[in-house]
């Protein structure tokens, strides 16, 4: 690991006690995990970790899982037997059912699973899709963001964007709530002894004015943050009614948004010297902070 990544990881360690405190009370299977316990990680790109150090898969696959996402870091710390089936672009539908060549993520669960973590729901309500759409609008009218504008043109050429609503509909929220309950129910059915922890989405956007890394209008920031806040609240509600824990990365990362001095996520525009880089996703410091908080939550 080079010095830059080491420094980023150390920066992520400083506020983790606050993150570890942002949980609801422990539920079933709260005893410390035994060595080599079976751990299954499910979720979207905010669990998979695209652009964070190097791929966990050889050969690499389209899910863009990192060997330094929070699940892999936690498994190394604890000596856990990890099965990571998180995948960039996944929705709750891809946990519950197949996705092209990929089986349902829930099929990775077995009755001996002792720990299950889930980060999911953002793609169901087009959270990052909306950020990309609005950022490209902002980049197109700002001459100082020529690089970002070129990125938008290249992305559009590769895959023309579909319609992205300004805000999720009530129907989309209702469906997500139902699907999250179904996911939790399937975890309980397939892995009845597992401790289930929902890890919600890190905060991406500043509470004040945007910075060069975030070419968004104040209205777009407000709309996106409202979606993020509702997603966090829904995740907590589903966790509570399904006897699960929730690690509130959304709350503890509010001072580590993409514009902060010590960000836990990337904006749309890379900071100087940052490579690899995945826009609007957790960075190594964010993944390290979550892994450390999970380690604390699990106890010894």
C-alpha positions in Angstrom: 0.0 0.0 0.0 1.5 3.4 -1.0 1.8 6.4 1.4 -1.1 8.2 0.0 -3.6 5.4 0.7 -2.0 4.8 4.1 -2.6 8.5 5.0 -6.2 8.3 3.8 -6.8 5.2 5.9 -5.4 6.9 9.0 -7.6 9.9 8.4 -10.6 7.5 8.3 -9.7 6.0 11.7 -10.1 9.2 13.7 -13.9 9.7 13.9 -14.9 6.0 14.0 -16.0 6.0 17.6 -18.8 8.4 16.6 -19.8 6.2 13.8 -19.8 3.1 16.0 -22.2 5.0 18.3 -24.6 5.7 15.5 -26.4 2.3 15.8 -29.6 1.1 17.3 -29.3 -1.4 20.3 -27.9 -4.8 19.5 -30.5 -7.4 18.5 -30.3 -11.2 18.2 -26.9 -13.0 17.9 -25.2 -10.0 19.7 -22.4 -12.3 21.2 -18.9 -11.8 19.7 -18.2 -13.7 16.5 -16.1 -16.8 16.8 -12.9 -17.0 14.7 -13.5 -18.0 11.1 -17.3 -17.3 11.5 -19.2 -17.2 8.2 -19.9 -13.7 7.0 -22.0 -12.7 3.9 -21.9 -9.2 2.5 -24.8 -8.0 0.3 -25.5 -4.8 -1.4 -24.9 -2.2 -4.1 -21.7 -0.3 -5.1 -21.6 1.5 -1.7 -20.8 -1.9 -0.3 -18.8 -3.2 -3.2 -16.4 -0.2 -3.3 -15.6 0.6 -7.0 -12.4 2.5 -7.4 -11.1 1.7 -3.9 -7.6 0.3 -4.3 -7.7 -3.0 -6.2 -10.3 -5.5 -7.3 -11.2 -8.4 -5.0 -12.0 -10.6 -7.9 -9.6 -12.4 -10.2 -10.4 -12.0 -13.0 -12.2 -8.8 -12.4 -16.0 -8.8 -13.0 -18.6 -6.1 -13.6 -19.5 -5.9 -9.9 -16.4 -3.8 -9.2 -15.8 -5.3 -5.7 -12.8 -3.9 -3.9 -10.5 -6.0 -1.7 -10.6 -2.9 0.7 -14.3 -2.4 0.9 -15.7 -2.5 4.4 -16.6 -6.2 4.3 -13.1 -7.3 3.2 -11.5 -5.0 5.8 -13.7 -6.3 8.5 -13.1 -9.9 7.5 -9.4 -9.4 7.7 -9.5 -7.8 11.1 -11.7 -10.5 12.5 -10.4 -13.5 10.6 -13.9 -14.1 9.2 -14.9 -16.4 6.3 -16.2 -13.8 3.9 -18.5 -14.3 0.9 -18.9 -10.9 -0.7 -21.6 -10.8 -3.4 -22.2 -7.0 -3.3 -22.3 -5.6 -6.8 -22.2 -2.1 -8.4 -25.6 -1.1 -9.7 -27.6 -3.5 -7.7 -31.1 -2.8 -6.4 -33.2 -4.8 -4.0 -34.5 -6.7 -7.0 -31.0 -8.1 -7.5 -30.8 -9.4 -3.9 -34.2 -11.1 -4.3 -33.8 -12.3 -7.9 -31.2 -13.0 -10.6 -29.5 -10.2 -12.6 -28.4 -11.4 -16.0 -25.6 -13.9 -15.4 -25.6 -13.3 -11.6 -27.8 -15.3 -9.2 -29.8 -13.6 -6.5 -27.4 -12.2 -3.9 -29.5 -13.8 -1.2 -28.5 -17.2 -2.6 -25.1 -16.8 -1.0 -26.7 -17.2 2.4 -26.4 -20.5 4.3 -27.7 -21.7 7.6 -24.3 -21.4 9.2 -24.0 -17.7 8.4 -23.1 -15.8 11.6 -23.1 -12.2 10.2 -24.8 -10.5 7.3 -24.3 -6.9 6.3 -26.4 -5.1 3.7 -26.1 -1.7 2.0 -28.9 -1.3 -0.5 -31.7 1.0 -1.7 -29.9 3.9 -3.4 -30.3 2.6 -6.9 -34.0 1.8 -6.2 -34.6 5.5 -5.8 -32.1 6.8 -8.5 -30.0 8.5 -5.8 -26.6 8.6 -7.6 -28.3 8.7 -11.0 -29.9 12.0 -10.1 -26.5 13.3 -8.9 -24.8 12.4 -12.2 -27.6 14.0 -14.2 -27.5 17.3 -12.2 -23.7 17.4 -12.1 -23.6 17.1 -15.9 -26.0 20.0 -16.2 -23.8 22.1 -13.9 -20.6 21.1 -15.7 -22.0 22.0 -19.1 -22.5 25.7 -18.1 -19.2 26.2 -16.1 -16.1 26.9 -18.1 -13.9 25.9 -15.1 -15.3 22.4 -15.2 -14.2 21.5 -18.8 -12.8 18.1 -17.6 -16.1 17.2 -15.9 -18.1 18.3 -19.0 -15.9 16.0 -21.2 -16.6 13.2 -18.8 -20.3 13.7 -19.1 -20.1 13.6 -22.9 -18.0 10.4 -22.8 -20.5 8.8 -20.5 -23.4 9.8 -22.6 -21.7 8.4 -25.7 -21.2 5.1 -24.0 -24.6 4.8 -22.6 -27.3 7.4 -23.3 -29.1 8.3 -20.0 -32.6 7.1 -19.4 -35.2 9.3 -17.6 -34.2 10.1 -14.0 -36.9 11.7 -11.9 -36.1 14.8 -9.9 -37.3 13.0 -6.8 -38.5 9.5 -6.1 -42.2 9.0 -6.3 -44.2 7.8 -3.3 -44.8 4.6 -5.2 -41.0 4.0 -5.4 -40.6 4.6 -1.7 -43.4 2.2 -0.9 -42.0 -0.5 -3.1 -38.5 0.0 -1.6 -40.0 -0.4 1.9 -41.7 -3.6 0.9 -38.6 -5.0 -0.8 -36.3 -4.2 2.1 -38.7 -6.1 4.4 -38.6 -9.0 2.0 -34.8 -9.0 2.0 -34.7 -8.9 5.8 -37.2 -11.7 6.0 -35.2 -13.9 3.5 -32.1 -13.3 5.6 -33.9 -14.5 8.7 -35.3 -17.5 6.8 -32.1 -18.6 5.2 -29.6 -17.7 8.0 -31.7 -17.9 11.2 -28.7 -17.5 13.5 -27.0 -14.6 11.7 -26.7 -11.1 13.1 -28.1 -8.8 10.5 -26.6 -5.3 10.2 -27.9 -2.7 7.7 -25.1 -0.2 6.8 -26.7 2.9 5.3 -25.2 5.3 2.7 -22.4 7.7 3.6 -23.2 11.4 3.2 -22.0 12.7 -0.1 -23.1 16.3 -0.2 -22.2 19.4 1.9 -24.8 21.1 4.0 -23.7 24.5 2.8 -22.4 25.8 -0.5 -21.1 23.3 -3.1 -17.3 23.1 -3.7 -15.5 22.5 -7.1 -15.8 18.7 -6.5 -19.6 19.0 -6.5 -21.0 21.0 -9.5 -24.5 21.1 -8.3 -27.0 23.9 -7.7 -28.2 24.5 -4.2 -31.7 23.2 -5.2 -30.2 20.0 -6.6 -28.2 19.5 -3.4 -31.4 20.0 -1.3 -33.3 17.5 -3.5 -30.6 14.9 -3.4 -30.1 15.3 0.4 -33.8 14.9 1.0 -33.6 11.6 -0.8 -30.6 10.5 1.2 -32.2 11.5 4.5 -35.4 9.6 3.7 -33.4 6.5 2.6 -31.5 6.6 5.9 -34.7 6.8 7.9 -36.4 4.0 5.9 -33.3 1.8 6.4 -33.4 2.4 10.1 -37.2 1.7 10.3 -36.9 -1.5 8.4 -33.9 -2.6 10.5 -35.9 -2.0 13.7 -39.0 -3.9 12.7 -36.9 -6.8 11.5 -34.9 -7.2 14.7 -31.7 -6.0 13.0 -29.0 -3.4 13.7 -28.2 -0.4 11.6 -24.9 1.3 11.3 -25.7 5.0 10.5 -22.9 5.9 8.3 -25.1 8.7 6.9 -25.2 10.5 10.2 -21.6 10.1 11.3 -20.2 11.1 7.9 -22.0 14.4 7.7 -18.7 16.2 8.5 -16.9 14.1 6.0 -18.9 14.8 2.8 -17.2 15.2 -0.6 -16.3 18.8 0.1 -14.8 18.3 3.5 -11.2 18.5 4.5 -11.2 14.8 5.3 -13.8 13.3 2.9 -15.2 9.8 3.2 -16.6 10.0 -0.3 -15.8 11.4 -3.7 -17.6 14.2 -5.5 -18.1 14.4 -9.2 -14.8 16.0 -9.9 -11.6 14.4 -8.6 -9.3 16.2 -6.2 -5.8 16.7 -7.5 -3.7 13.5 -7.2 -6.7 11.2 -6.5 -6.6 8.0 -8.6 -8.4 5.7 -8.9 -11.6 7.7 -8.6 -15.3 6.8 -8.7 -17.6 9.8 -8.6 -20.2 10.0 -5.8 -19.1 6.9 -4.0 -17.3 6.1 -0.7 -13.5 6.4 -0.8 -10.9 4.3 1.1 -11.2 6.5 4.2 -15.0 6.0 4.2 -14.7 2.2 3.8 -12.1 2.1 6.6 -14.3 4.1 8.9 -17.2 1.8 8.4 -15.1 -1.3 8.9 -13.7 0.0 12.1 -17.2 0.9 13.4 -18.5 -2.5 12.5 -15.6 -4.1 14.4 -16.5 -2.0 17.4 -20.2 -2.8 17.2 -19.6 -6.5 17.1 -17.7 -6.5 20.4 -15.0 -8.9 21.5 
